[in-house]
């Protein structure tokens, strides 16, 4: 039986999660640090990283959980 981690590391899930993280992370960075970016002042690089990492984790977990969920007769 595949584990959740194995499913999350599959090529299809990684590729889709990266695309989602790129879009959502960019939007979050504009919302959370847009003023600092526009003003040219310092930004928090740890927050930049987290704004991409968290959506990646959520998308990966959701896709892997969905892939491992048994399908019943519908």
N, C-alpha and C positions, 0 to 999 in steps of 0.2 A: 504494500500500500504506500502510495506517495505521501510524503509529509507536506505540510503547508509551506515550509521553507523551500522544498524542492519544486513545488508548483510555482511559487513566487519567483524562482530563479530561471524559469523556462524562458526561452528566447522571445516568444510572443508576448508574454506578460511584461517582461523587462522593457521591450520596445514600446509597448503601449503606455506603460507607466512613466517612462521617460518623456514621452510626448505630453502626457497630461501634466506632469510636474513642470515642464518647461512653460506651458501656457499658464497654469494656475500660479506657479511660483513668480512668474513675471508680473502677473496682475497683483499678487500680494505685495511684491516689492514696490510697485508703483503706489499702491494704497498706503502701505505702512511707512515708506521712506521717500515718497515722491517729492516732498518739500525739500528734503536734504539733497536729493539728486538734482533737482532744478536749481537750488541755490549753490550747488557745487561745494557744499560743506561735507564733513566726514560722515560716512555711513557706518552702520554696524555690520561688519562682515559676517559675524556669527548669525545675525538675523537674516542676512541674505541667504546663507547656506540653509538655515532652517526653513525659510520660505520655499525652498525647492525640495528639501528632504522630506518634510511632512507630507506634502501631496503625493510624492513618490511612494512613501510607505503606505498611505491610505489606499492608493490605487492598486498597488501590488497585493496588499492584504485582501482587498475586496475581490479582485480577479481570481486570486488563488483559492479563496474560500468558495467562490462561485464554481470554480472548476472542480473542486473536490466534493461538492454537494451532490448527493445522488439524485438522479432525476426519476420521478415517479411517472406513472401513466397519467397523462393529462388529457 
